């Protein structure tokens, strides 16, 4: 029997929690059955998504910090920055 890595467990639990929030939001949209309220719920989800991405990525990078060279770590940070620029730019 293998032992689950604490870093992987943390990342997975955050994603499971995030998915649960998404499901609850969908159910709230159905319950309210109003476009305005559905947009409001959806806007709240727009705040959760980037936070979850940043948190899980940070945990993963901390877990791999001893295995990545400085150059590779820089490339990962540039990539994550590009994702956030793409998400946040209008």
C-alpha positions as CSV (number, residue, x, y, z in Angstrom):
1,X,0.0,0.0,0.0
2,X,1.4,3.4,-1.0
3,X,1.4,6.5,1.1
4,X,-0.2,9.6,-0.4
5,X,2.2,12.5,-0.7
6,X,1.1,15.4,1.6
7,X,1.6,18.0,-1.2
8,X,-0.5,16.0,-3.6
9,X,-3.2,15.4,-1.0
10,X,-3.3,19.2,-0.3
11,X,-3.6,20.0,-4.0
12,X,-6.3,17.4,-4.5
13,X,-8.4,18.5,-1.5
14,X,-8.3,22.1,-2.7
15,X,-9.5,21.0,-6.1
16,X,-12.3,18.8,-4.6
17,X,-13.4,21.8,-2.5
18,X,-13.3,24.0,-5.5
19,X,-15.4,21.5,-7.5
20,X,-17.9,21.4,-4.6
21,X,-18.2,25.1,-4.7
22,X,-18.9,24.9,-8.5
23,X,-21.6,22.3,-8.0
24,X,-23.2,24.4,-5.3
25,X,-23.2,27.5,-7.5
26,X,-24.9,25.6,-10.3
27,X,-27.6,24.4,-7.9
28,X,-28.0,27.9,-6.6
29,X,-28.5,29.2,-10.2
30,X,-31.2,26.6,-10.7
31,X,-32.9,27.3,-7.4
32,X,-33.0,31.1,-8.0
33,X,-34.0,30.6,-11.7
34,X,-33.3,34.3,-12.4
35,X,-30.7,35.6,-14.9
36,X,-29.6,38.4,-12.6
37,X,-28.9,36.1,-9.7
38,X,-27.3,33.5,-11.9
39,X,-24.9,36.2,-13.1
40,X,-24.2,37.3,-9.6
41,X,-23.3,33.7,-8.5
42,X,-21.2,33.3,-11.7
43,X,-19.3,36.4,-10.9
44,X,-18.5,35.0,-7.4
45,X,-17.1,31.9,-9.1
46,X,-14.8,34.1,-11.3
47,X,-13.0,35.1,-8.0
48,X,-12.7,31.5,-6.8
49,X,-11.1,30.0,-9.9
50,X,-7.9,32.1,-10.1
51,X,-7.4,31.8,-6.3
52,X,-7.6,28.0,-6.5
53,X,-5.2,28.0,-9.5
54,X,-2.7,30.2,-7.6
55,X,-3.0,28.2,-4.4
56,X,-2.6,24.7,-6.0
57,X,0.2,25.9,-8.2
58,X,2.1,27.5,-5.3
59,X,1.7,24.3,-3.2
60,X,3.0,22.2,-6.1
61,X,6.0,24.5,-6.7
62,X,6.9,24.5,-3.0
63,X,6.8,20.7,-3.1
64,X,9.1,20.7,-6.2
65,X,11.4,23.6,-5.2
66,X,14.3,21.2,-4.4
67,X,13.9,19.4,-7.7
68,X,13.7,22.3,-10.1
69,X,16.6,24.4,-11.2
70,X,16.3,28.2,-11.0
71,X,15.9,28.5,-14.8
72,X,13.0,26.0,-14.8
73,X,11.4,27.6,-11.8
74,X,11.6,31.0,-13.7
75,X,9.8,29.4,-16.7
76,X,7.1,28.0,-14.5
77,X,6.5,31.4,-12.9
78,X,6.5,33.1,-16.3
79,X,3.9,30.6,-17.5
80,X,1.7,31.1,-14.5
81,X,2.0,34.9,-14.9
82,X,0.9,34.6,-18.5
83,X,-2.2,32.6,-17.4
84,X,-3.1,35.3,-15.0
85,X,-2.5,38.1,-17.5
86,X,-4.8,36.3,-19.9
87,X,-7.5,35.8,-17.3
88,X,-7.4,39.2,-15.8
89,X,-7.0,41.3,-19.0
90,X,-10.2,42.6,-20.5
